[in-house]
Amino acid sequence: MKSRIQSAGLADIDDRLSAGERLDEADGLRLFQCPDLLAVGSLANREREKRHGPRTYFNYNLRLEPTNVCVANCLFCSFARLKPSDDAAYTMTLEQAWDKLRRRADQPLTEVHIVNGLNPDLPFSYYTELLQGFKKIRPGIHLKCFTAVEIAYFADLYGMSDAQVLCELIEAGLDSLPGGGAEIFAERVRRKICDDKCGTERYLDIHRTAHGLGMRTNVTMLYGHIETLEERVDHMLRARELQDETGGFQAFIPLAFHPDNNQMRKLPAPSAVDTLRVHAVARLMLDNIPHIKAFWIATGVDVAQAALWFGVDDLDGTVQEEKIYHMAGSPTPEGLTMTQLTDLVRAAGREPLERDTFYNVKETISC
């Protein structure tokens, strides 16, 4: 593989990685432009194995989106509905949301992951009571809820600071933040595809604040639409810079753009090659973020499986009830069982490990 890396013109990058040196913006761009995907992948796999060996993580989780009513008009979104009266708009009652967990009393779930539309008609108490109710049903459940975009919207709508919102949600039972809403940090792109929701600096500052409050969070990147390769690298570097400052990010999650049923439907979805490369470059550039996650609902199961050799060490989890990607045309299953996750990891030649949200490994897998 050394000769392949040399033939691909990546020998200097290989040397710096071997010496533990950090890659820069120019290196990131070269990795995206290198025609030899396998050479890039081999570098990323080596970095993955330095950190995790063959270990591949996933958890037993439930994904809920209690409302898709949303004032934002993101061009790439197939999930949101601007008005409650729009076709396919919905808002769960608290009892309906809680019942999603009640009906899984026999499942050893460890996490409920919640994201929503930006609904202008709900009181803040809807969200605090939502969390409190889940904790009453299952006190030990981890609640990973509300993107930084939602936190910013709550603060603006209810006349609070971002820190106040976070503190009240933590008191109600919030345990960590998901990474959604990052899209692409480049303002050029945000102005075109999501100009009516919180911008890059506020997104990063909310995560900074959450880290300061002792929370762990994730960070995402939406790729495969109108962003440039330079903007992808810039996105990764901004995440890396905040991680240098706070150390609070657990995982970086590339999210593939899906064109069905949204205002960007004329664009093609990213290819499998592009998806593998994005994950590989992320592992190489983000030397201070422990985990690179392939969200199998976005990538497809087969590509996520292959990505385990391109820098990825985490497959998210069972992801029951997910709607956002399925409304955008994702053909993936409506959730995977722990047995299915275990089997696909083993079939890829990796070691399956069930984790909790903080990457503590369970002794036995819940099958």
C-alpha positions in Angstrom: 0.0 0.0 0.0 3.0 2.3 0.5 3.7 2.2 -3.2 0.1 3.0 -3.9 0.2 6.0 -1.6 3.4 7.2 -3.2 1.9 6.8 -6.7 -1.1 8.8 -5.6 1.2 11.7 -4.6 0.3 11.4 -0.9 3.7 10.3 0.4 4.3 13.6 2.3 0.8 13.4 3.9 1.6 9.8 4.8 4.8 10.9 6.5 3.2 13.7 8.4 0.4 11.4 9.7 3.0 8.9 10.7 4.8 11.6 12.7 1.6 12.6 14.4 1.5 16.0 12.6 -1.7 17.8 11.8 -3.0 18.2 8.3 -3.9 21.6 6.9 -6.4 23.1 4.5 -4.3 22.4 1.5 -3.8 18.7 2.5 -7.6 18.3 2.9 -8.2 19.7 -0.6 -5.6 17.3 -2.0 -7.2 14.4 -0.3 -10.6 15.3 -1.9 -9.0 15.8 -5.3 -6.8 12.7 -5.3 -8.1 10.3 -8.0 -7.0 7.2 -6.0 -9.8 6.6 -3.5 -8.2 3.5 -2.1 -5.0 5.4 -1.3 -7.0 8.0 0.7 -9.0 5.2 2.3 -5.9 3.3 3.4 -4.6 6.4 5.2 -7.9 6.9 6.9 -8.2 3.3 7.9 -4.7 3.4 9.4 -5.8 6.4 11.5 -9.0 4.7 12.5 -7.2 1.6 13.6 -4.7 3.6 15.6 -7.6 4.8 17.7 -10.1 1.9 17.7 -8.5 -1.2 16.1 -11.2 -3.3 14.5 -13.8 -2.0 17.0 -17.1 -0.7 15.6 -19.7 0.9 17.8 -23.5 1.3 17.7 -26.3 1.7 20.3 -29.8 0.7 20.9 -31.7 3.9 20.2 -35.0 5.4 19.3 -35.2 8.3 16.9 -38.2 10.7 17.4 -39.3 13.8 15.5 -42.4 14.9 17.6 -43.3 17.8 15.2 -42.4 18.6 11.6 -44.1 22.0 11.5 -41.3 24.4 10.8 -40.9 28.1 10.0 -37.6 27.5 8.2 -37.6 26.9 4.5 -34.4 24.9 3.9 -34.2 24.0 0.3 -32.8 20.5 1.0 -35.5 19.5 3.5 -38.2 17.0 2.7 -39.4 16.7 6.3 -40.6 20.2 7.3 -44.1 21.6 6.7 -44.5 25.4 7.0 -48.1 25.3 8.4 -50.0 22.8 10.6 -52.6 22.6 7.9 -50.2 21.5 5.2 -50.3 17.9 3.8 -48.3 15.5 6.0 -47.8 18.1 8.8 -48.1 16.7 12.3 -47.4 17.5 15.9 -47.5 14.7 18.4 -49.2 15.2 21.7 -47.0 14.5 24.7 -48.8 11.3 25.4 -48.3 10.2 21.8 -44.5 10.9 22.0 -44.2 9.2 25.4 -46.1 6.2 24.1 -43.3 5.6 21.6 -41.1 4.7 24.6 -43.8 3.0 26.7 -44.5 0.6 23.8 -40.8 -0.5 23.9 -40.7 -1.4 27.5 -39.3 -4.8 26.6 -36.4 -3.3 24.6 -33.1 -2.5 26.3 -33.0 1.0 24.7 -30.3 3.3 26.0 -31.0 6.5 24.1 -33.8 8.6 22.7 -32.7 10.9 20.0 -35.1 13.8 19.3 -35.1 16.5 16.6 -37.9 18.7 15.4 -39.1 21.3 13.1 -39.1 24.9 14.4 -42.7 25.0 15.5 -44.0 28.6 16.4 -47.2 27.3 18.1 -45.8 25.2 20.9 -44.9 26.6 24.4 -41.5 26.0 25.9 -43.2 23.7 28.4 -44.0 21.3 25.6 -40.3 20.5 25.4 -39.5 20.5 29.1 -42.5 18.2 29.9 -41.5 16.0 26.9 -38.1 15.3 28.6 -39.5 15.0 32.0 -42.1 12.5 30.8 -39.5 10.3 29.2 -37.4 10.3 32.3 -40.5 9.2 34.4 -41.1 6.3 32.1 -37.5 5.2 32.0 -35.3 7.1 34.4 -32.0 5.7 33.0 -32.7 6.6 29.4 -30.2 9.0 27.8 -32.0 12.0 26.1 -30.0 13.3 23.2 -32.3 16.0 22.0 -32.7 19.3 20.0 -30.1 20.6 17.5 -28.3 23.9 18.1 -30.7 25.3 15.5 -33.6 24.4 17.8 -31.9 25.8 20.8 -31.4 29.1 19.0 -35.0 29.1 17.9 -36.3 28.4 21.4 -34.2 31.3 22.8 -35.5 33.8 20.2 -39.1 32.6 20.4 -39.4 32.5 24.2 -37.2 35.5 25.0 -34.3 33.6 26.7 -30.6 33.3 26.2 -29.1 30.2 24.6 -27.5 29.3 27.9 -30.8 29.7 29.7 -32.6 27.4 27.3 -29.9 24.8 27.7 -29.9 25.0 31.5 -33.7 24.6 31.7 -33.6 21.7 29.3 -30.8 20.1 31.3 -32.9 20.5 34.5 -35.8 18.8 32.7 -33.7 15.8 31.7 -31.6 16.7 28.6 -28.3 14.8 28.6 -26.6 15.7 25.3 -27.1 17.5 22.0 -27.2 15.9 18.6 -25.1 17.5 15.8 -27.8 18.3 13.3 -28.3 21.7 11.7 -24.7 22.3 10.9 -25.3 21.8 7.1 -22.2 23.5 5.6 -20.6 26.3 7.6 -19.7 28.4 4.5 -22.0 31.5 4.5 -22.1 31.4 0.7 -23.9 28.1 0.8 -26.1 28.9 3.9 -27.5 32.0 2.2 -28.7 29.9 -0.7 -30.0 26.8 1.1 -30.9 27.7 4.7 -30.8 31.4 5.1 -33.7 31.7 7.6 -32.2 29.7 10.5 -29.3 30.2 12.8 -26.0 30.8 11.2 -22.6 29.2 11.6 -21.2 31.2 14.5 -24.3 30.8 16.6 -24.4 27.1 15.9 -20.8 26.7 17.1 -21.3 29.0 20.0 -24.3 27.0 21.3 -22.1 23.9 21.1 -19.4 25.8 22.9 -21.9 26.8 25.6 -23.2 23.2 25.9 -19.6 21.9 26.3 -19.0 24.6 29.0 -22.0 23.2 30.9 -20.5 19.8 30.9 -22.5 18.3 28.0 -21.1 16.2 25.1 -22.4 16.8 21.6 -21.9 15.7 18.0 -21.3 17.8 14.8 -22.6 17.0 11.3 -21.9 18.1 7.8 -24.4 18.0 4.9 -22.5 17.1 1.7 -23.2 16.4 -1.9 -25.3 19.4 -2.9 -23.9 22.8 -4.0 -20.9 23.0 -1.6 -17.3 23.1 -3.0 -14.5 20.8 -1.9 -12.9 23.9 -0.3 -16.0 24.5 1.7 -16.1 20.9 2.9 -12.5 21.3 4.2 -13.4 24.6 5.8 -16.3 23.0 7.6 -14.1 20.3 9.0 -11.4 22.8 10.1 -14.0 25.0 12.0 -15.2 21.9 13.8 -11.6 21.0 14.6 -10.9 24.5 15.9 -13.9 24.3 18.4 -12.8 20.9 19.5 -9.3 22.2 20.2 -11.0 24.8 22.4 -13.5 22.7 24.3 -13.0 19.0 23.7 -16.7 18.5 23.8 -17.5 16.8 20.4 -17.8 13.0 20.5 -18.4 12.3 16.8 -18.4 13.9 13.4 -21.2 12.7 11.2 -21.2 13.4 7.4 -24.8 13.4 6.2 -25.5 12.7 2.5 -27.9 15.0 0.7 -31.0 13.3 -0.5 -32.9 15.1 -3.4 -36.3 13.4 -3.3 -39.4 15.6 -2.4 -37.5 18.8 -1.8 -36.6 22.1 -3.6 -33.2 20.7 -4.7 -34.6 17.7 -6.4 -32.9 18.4 -9.7 -29.5 17.7 -8.1 -28.2 14.1 -8.0 -27.5 12.4 -4.7 -23.8 11.9 -3.8 -22.2 8.7 -5.1 -20.9 5.9 -3.0 -17.4 6.9 -4.0 -18.0 10.5 -2.7 -19.5 9.2 0.5 -16.5 6.9 1.2 -14.1 9.8 0.5 -15.9 12.3 2.7 -15.8 9.9 5.7 -12.1 9.1 5.0 -11.1 12.7 4.7 -13.0 13.5 7.9 -11.0 10.9 9.8 -7.8 12.3 8.5 -8.6 16.0 9.1 -10.4 15.7 12.4 -7.5 14.3 14.5 -9.1 15.6 17.7 -12.6 14.2 17.4 -12.7 10.6 18.6 -15.3 9.0 16.3 -16.4 9.2 12.7 -19.9 8.0 12.3 -21.6 6.6 9.1 -25.3 7.3 9.5 -26.5 4.2 7.7 -29.9 5.7 7.0 -28.2 8.4 4.9 -25.4 6.4 3.3 -27.3 3.2 2.7 -26.4 0.1 4.7 -24.0 -1.4 2.2 -22.0 1.9 1.8 -21.9 2.3 5.6 -20.5 -1.2 5.9 -17.8 -0.4 3.4 -17.0 2.8 5.2 -15.7 0.8 8.1 -12.5 0.5 6.1 -12.5 4.2 5.2 -12.1 5.8 8.6 -15.5 5.0 10.1 -15.8 3.4 13.6 -19.4 4.1 14.5 -22.7 3.1 12.8 -25.1 5.1 15.0 -27.6 2.4 16.1 -31.0 0.8 15.6 -32.5 4.3 14.7 -36.1 3.2 15.1 -38.8 5.6 13.9 -36.6 7.9 11.8 -38.6 10.2 9.4 -36.4 12.9 8.1 -34.3 10.9 5.6 -37.1 8.5 4.8 -39.3 11.5 3.7 -36.4 12.5 1.5 -36.5 9.1 -0.3 -34.0 7.0 1.6 -34.6 3.4 0.7 -33.0 2.1 3.9 -35.0 0.0 6.4 -37.2 1.6 9.1 -34.6 0.6 11.7 -32.2 -2.2 12.2 -32.1 -4.8 14.9 -29.1 -5.3 17.1 -28.6 -8.7 15.5 -28.6 -7.1 12.0 -26.1 -4.5 13.1 -23.9 -7.1 14.6 -24.0 -9.3 11.5 -23.2 -6.5 9.1 -20.2 -5.4 11.2 -18.9 -9.0 11.4 -19.4 -9.5 7.7 -17.2 -6.5 7.1 -14.5 -8.1 9.1 -14.9 -5.7 12.1 -15.6 -6.3 15.8 -19.2 -5.2 16.8 -19.6 -3.4 20.1 -22.7 -2.1 21.7 -22.1 1.3 23.4 -24.1 3.8 25.3 -24.2 7.5 24.2 -20.9 8.2 25.9 -19.2 5.2 24.2 -19.1 3.1 27.3 -19.1 -0.5 25.9 -21.7 -3.0 27.2 -20.4 -6.4 28.1 -23.0 -8.2 25.9 -24.9 -7.0 22.9 -28.7 -6.6 23.3 -30.1 -9.0 20.7 
